[in-house]
């Protein structure tokens, strides 16, 4: 497995901000940043359960002669170890192929539309398709770069949200950043959530000495989101089990990405653990 995060570079000011965030993420997570400067408006990713063809906006091909120099300029003062990734054409289609044996993949909220048309609350279909099929977490940068000072994970009690908690705990171990667990429930049932963490071997996170638990009983989940820290990397699971909502990330995940300006790390239904220390 490649111990890296792959970032598809957009040669625009929005792309500069996203690259800064990917470099910051790579530095904190102690993985290599691989920067892909596309020469075509499509690339392909082969997953275990699906093949995903990704279409890019014209901004990704803007002024290709300056793209590499812009990347070097942006990363010159960052601490991340980086290299340029050169995609080989897929034998079947001829399209550039992005490997899927990676730790993380960086994707903006939208790959096809212009960023000003795809602002907060809009997550494009191609990004959703990658999340739905990827075996690795997807890092979604904020619209503007701001170093995050903590990690907050959404825990709703499901098995998939437990996977998000495990990932957040591994991030805490690697980065040594403070960890918060965020739960919204209209009932005063904190003990039942603590029992779920205990059964999953995460009982230390139910203790305030292990993590700050933001347990909210607000009338709505949207109201509770006010209490999420604005300087945190948000970690969450996506896509529920209902076939009726197969195009949705999950009700609460949709609400969070609609409301929150934070950078996010999202794990889909096939995403594996990060595994602290060395590549799995």
C-alpha positions in Angstrom: 0.0 0.0 0.0 1.2 3.5 -0.8 1.6 5.4 2.5 0.3 8.6 0.9 -2.5 11.0 0.2 -3.2 11.8 -3.5 -4.2 15.3 -4.3 -5.5 16.3 -7.7 -4.2 19.9 -8.3 -6.4 22.6 -9.6 -4.3 25.5 -10.9 -6.4 28.3 -9.5 -6.6 30.2 -6.2 -9.2 27.7 -4.9 -6.8 25.0 -5.8 -4.0 26.7 -3.9 -6.1 26.7 -0.7 -7.0 23.0 -1.2 -3.3 22.1 -1.7 -2.2 23.9 1.4 -4.8 21.9 3.4 -3.7 18.6 1.9 -0.1 19.4 2.7 -1.0 20.3 6.3 -3.0 17.1 6.6 -0.1 15.0 5.2 2.3 16.7 7.6 0.1 16.0 10.6 -0.7 12.4 9.6 2.9 11.7 8.6 2.1 10.4 5.2 3.5 11.4 1.8 1.7 14.0 -0.3 1.4 12.9 -4.0 0.3 15.7 -6.3 -1.3 14.8 -9.5 -1.4 17.6 -12.2 -3.9 16.3 -14.8 -3.3 16.6 -18.5 -6.9 15.4 -19.3 -10.3 16.2 -18.0 -11.0 12.6 -17.0 -9.3 9.9 -14.9 -10.4 6.5 -13.7 -10.3 4.7 -10.4 -10.7 0.9 -10.1 -12.3 -0.1 -6.8 -13.2 -3.6 -5.5 -16.9 -3.1 -6.2 -17.0 -0.5 -9.0 -15.0 1.4 -11.6 -15.4 5.2 -11.2 -14.7 7.6 -14.1 -14.1 11.1 -12.8 -14.7 14.2 -15.0 -12.8 17.4 -14.0 -13.7 21.1 -14.5 -11.6 23.2 -17.0 -9.8 24.8 -14.0 -7.8 21.6 -13.5 -6.2 22.2 -16.9 -5.7 25.9 -16.6 -2.2 27.1 -17.7 -0.5 23.7 -17.4 2.9 25.3 -18.1 2.8 27.0 -14.6 1.1 24.3 -12.6 4.2 22.5 -11.4 5.9 25.7 -10.5 2.8 26.8 -8.6 2.8 23.6 -6.6 6.5 24.0 -5.7 5.8 27.6 -4.7 2.9 26.6 -2.4 4.7 23.7 -0.8 8.1 25.4 -0.4 7.4 26.5 3.2 5.2 23.5 4.2 6.6 20.6 6.2 5.0 17.9 4.1 7.1 15.3 2.2 5.7 15.5 -1.4 6.3 14.3 -4.9 4.5 14.6 -8.2 2.4 11.6 -9.3 2.3 10.8 -13.0 -0.7 8.7 -13.9 -0.3 5.9 -16.4 -3.0 5.3 -19.0 -5.4 2.5 -18.2 -5.0 -0.4 -20.7 -8.8 -0.8 -21.2 -9.8 2.9 -21.6 -6.7 4.9 -22.2 -7.7 7.2 -19.4 -5.1 8.2 -16.7 -5.5 5.8 -13.8 -5.4 6.9 -10.1 -4.3 4.1 -7.8 -6.7 3.0 -5.0 -4.1 1.3 -2.8 -3.6 4.6 -0.9 -4.1 5.8 2.6 -6.2 8.9 1.8 -7.5 10.8 -1.2 -8.1 14.6 -1.2 -11.2 15.8 -3.0 -12.8 19.2 -3.0 -16.5 19.5 -2.5 -16.9 19.2 -6.3 -14.6 18.1 -9.1 -16.6 19.1 -12.1 -18.3 22.4 -11.3 -16.6 25.8 -10.7 -16.0 26.3 -6.9 -18.2 29.4 -6.8 -21.1 27.3 -8.0 -20.2 24.5 -5.6 -19.8 26.2 -2.3 -20.9 25.1 1.2 -23.7 22.6 1.2 -22.9 21.2 -2.3 -21.1 17.9 -2.6 -20.8 16.9 -6.2 -21.9 13.5 -7.6 -18.4 12.4 -8.6 -17.1 13.0 -5.1 -20.0 11.1 -3.6 -19.3 8.2 -6.0 -15.7 8.1 -4.8 -16.8 8.1 -1.1 -19.4 5.4 -1.8 -16.7 3.0 -3.3 -13.4 3.9 -1.7 -11.6 1.7 0.7 -9.8 4.7 2.1 -11.0 7.9 3.9 -11.7 11.0 1.7 -10.3 14.3 2.9 -12.5 17.3 1.9 -10.7 20.6 2.4 -12.6 23.7 3.6 -13.0 26.6 1.1 -10.2 28.5 2.8 -7.1 27.2 4.6 -7.0 27.5 8.4 -4.9 25.1 10.5 -7.1 22.9 12.7 -6.3 22.5 16.3 -8.4 19.5 17.2 -10.3 16.5 15.9 -14.1 16.0 16.3 -15.9 12.8 15.4 -19.6 12.4 14.9 -20.9 9.4 16.8 -24.5 8.4 16.4 -24.4 4.9 17.7 -24.3 3.0 14.4 -21.6 0.5 13.5 -20.4 2.8 10.7 -20.1 5.7 13.1 -18.0 3.5 15.4 -15.6 3.0 12.5 -15.4 6.8 12.3 -14.6 6.9 16.0 -11.9 4.4 15.6 -10.4 6.4 12.7 -10.5 9.6 14.8 -8.8 7.9 17.7 -6.0 6.8 15.4 -5.7 10.3 14.1 -5.4 11.5 17.7 -2.6 9.0 18.3 -0.7 10.1 15.3 -1.2 13.9 15.5 -1.5 14.2 19.3 -4.3 16.7 18.8 -7.2 16.8 21.3 -10.2 14.6 20.4 -13.9 15.4 20.9 -16.8 13.0 20.4 -20.0 14.7 19.2 -23.3 13.0 19.8 -26.8 14.4 19.4 -29.7 12.6 21.1 -33.1 14.0 22.3 -33.1 11.5 25.1 -30.8 11.5 28.1 -29.2 8.2 27.1 -25.6 9.0 27.3 -25.0 5.7 29.2 -26.3 3.6 26.3 -23.8 5.4 23.9 -21.0 4.8 26.4 -21.9 1.1 26.5 -21.6 1.0 22.7 -18.1 2.5 22.9 -17.2 0.1 25.7 -18.3 -3.0 23.6 -16.2 -1.7 20.7 -13.1 -1.4 23.0 -13.3 2.4 23.0 -14.4 2.8 26.6 -11.6 5.3 27.3 -13.3 7.7 25.0 -16.5 7.7 27.2 -14.3 9.0 30.0 -13.6 12.8 30.0 -9.9 11.9 30.6 -9.8 10.2 27.1 -11.8 12.6 25.0 -14.1 15.6 25.4 -17.6 14.3 24.8 -20.0 16.9 23.4 -23.3 15.3 24.1 -26.2 17.5 22.9 -29.9 17.2 23.5 -31.0 20.1 21.3 -34.4 20.0 19.6 -32.8 19.4 16.2 -29.5 18.1 14.9 -29.0 21.4 13.0 -29.3 23.3 16.3 -26.7 20.9 17.9 -24.2 21.7 15.1 -23.8 25.2 16.6 -21.7 23.5 19.3 -19.2 21.8 16.9 -15.8 23.5 17.3 -14.9 25.7 14.3 -11.2 24.9 14.5 -11.6 21.1 14.2 -11.1 18.5 11.5 -14.5 16.8 11.4 -14.6 13.0 11.0 -17.8 11.2 10.0 -19.1 8.1 8.3 -21.2 8.3 5.1 -24.0 6.4 3.4 -26.6 4.5 5.3 -27.9 1.1 4.5 -31.2 2.2 3.0 -31.3 1.6 -0.8 -33.9 4.3 -1.0 -31.3 6.9 0.0 -28.4 5.4 -1.9 -27.5 8.8 -3.4 -27.4 10.4 0.1 -24.4 10.4 2.4 -26.8 9.7 5.3 -29.2 12.2 6.9 -27.0 13.6 9.5 -23.9 13.6 7.3 -25.9 15.5 4.7 -26.9 18.0 7.4 -23.4 18.4 8.6 -21.8 19.0 5.2 -24.6 21.5 4.4 -24.0 23.6 7.5 -20.3 23.2 8.6 -17.4 25.1 6.9 -14.8 22.8 8.5 -12.5 20.5 6.6 -13.9 16.9 6.8 -12.5 13.4 6.7 -15.3 11.0 5.5 -15.3 7.2 5.5 -17.6 5.3 3.3 -19.2 1.9 3.6 -16.0 0.1 2.4 -13.4 2.2 4.1 -10.8 0.4 6.1 -8.9 1.5 9.2 -6.0 3.8 8.9 -3.7 1.6 11.0 -1.2 3.7 13.0 2.5 3.1 12.4 2.9 1.5 9.0 1.0 0.7 5.8 -1.6 -2.0 6.2 
